[in-house]
Amino acid sequence: MGDFNHWQPGVHTLRTRKDGKRAVTVALASKSTHSFRYLAAGDYWFNDESAGDQEGPNSRQHT
């Protein structure tokens, strides 16, 4: 979830890939910055450790 979907759960659901990892593709505007986090079962929030930037509790993606 992130600012790109108004932090609404279920809008962009992770799907299991053939390799067992989960992923989602989200189209983002170029030359912009977006904050996001993952929400797992049990209301467990976590960040993307591979994200290039952090802002407070959020991961950030620069396009």
Kinemage of the C-alpha trace (Angstrom):
@kinemage 1
@onewidth
@group {chain A} dominant
@subgroup {mainchain}
@vectorlist {calphas} color= white
{ca met a 1} P 0.000 0.000 0.000
{ca gly a 2} L 1.118 3.522 -0.536
{ca asp a 3} L 0.305 7.052 -1.435
{ca phe a 4} L -0.291 5.857 -5.022
{ca asn a 5} L -3.449 3.971 -3.904
{ca his a 6} L -4.424 6.232 -0.991
{ca trp a 7} L -3.173 3.581 1.499
{ca gln a 8} L -6.189 1.361 0.761
{ca pro a 9} L -5.756 -2.352 1.597
{ca gly a 10} L -6.536 -4.839 -1.160
{ca val a 11} L -6.146 -2.461 -4.091
{ca his a 12} L -2.806 -3.981 -5.139
{ca thr a 13} L -2.612 -7.565 -3.854
{ca leu a 14} L 0.668 -9.467 -4.035
{ca arg a 15} L 0.434 -12.584 -6.238
{ca thr a 16} L 2.557 -15.706 -5.827
{ca arg a 17} L 5.049 -16.201 -8.674
{ca lys a 18} L 6.352 -19.540 -9.974
{ca asp a 19} L 9.468 -19.173 -7.806
{ca gly a 20} L 7.308 -18.868 -4.665
{ca lys a 21} L 7.984 -15.165 -4.161
{ca arg a 22} L 5.116 -12.696 -4.160
{ca ala a 23} L 4.954 -9.593 -6.352
{ca val a 24} L 2.698 -6.932 -7.819
{ca thr a 25} L 3.195 -4.486 -10.673
{ca val a 26} L 2.021 -0.916 -10.175
{ca ala a 27} L 2.284 1.792 -12.851
{ca leu a 28} L 3.714 4.996 -11.364
{ca ala a 29} L 4.175 8.397 -12.946
{ca ser a 30} L 7.717 9.132 -14.063
{ca lys a 31} L 9.870 11.669 -12.247
{ca ser a 32} L 7.918 11.255 -9.023
{ca thr a 33} L 8.450 9.850 -5.537
{ca his a 34} L 6.050 7.482 -3.788
{ca ser a 35} L 5.884 6.257 -0.197
{ca phe a 36} L 4.800 2.670 0.469
{ca arg a 37} L 4.791 -0.221 2.951
{ca tyr a 38} L 3.610 -3.818 2.930
{ca leu a 39} L 0.709 -5.021 5.067
{ca ala a 40} L 0.693 -8.707 6.016
{ca ala a 41} L -1.858 -10.815 7.868
{ca gly a 42} L -2.457 -9.815 11.451
{ca asp a 43} L -2.069 -6.099 10.689
{ca tyr a 44} L 1.730 -6.506 10.439
{ca trp a 45} L 3.341 -3.609 8.533
{ca phe a 46} L 6.847 -3.870 7.097
{ca asn a 47} L 9.163 -2.041 4.715
{ca asp a 48} L 10.977 -3.071 1.572
{ca glu a 49} L 14.591 -3.492 2.640
{ca ser a 50} L 15.722 -3.099 -0.987
{ca ala a 51} L 14.012 0.283 -1.398
{ca gly a 52} L 16.526 3.009 -2.081
{ca asp a 53} L 15.102 5.478 0.405
{ca gln a 54} L 13.105 5.744 3.618
{ca glu a 55} L 10.871 8.505 4.948
{ca gly a 56} L 9.863 7.983 8.551
{ca pro a 57} L 8.274 4.541 8.759
{ca asn a 58} L 7.787 4.284 4.958
{ca ser a 59} L 9.869 2.975 2.099
{ca arg a 60} L 10.167 5.361 -0.852
{ca gln a 61} L 10.412 4.712 -4.576
{ca his a 62} L 11.779 7.318 -6.981
{ca thr a 63} L 10.749 6.927 -10.635
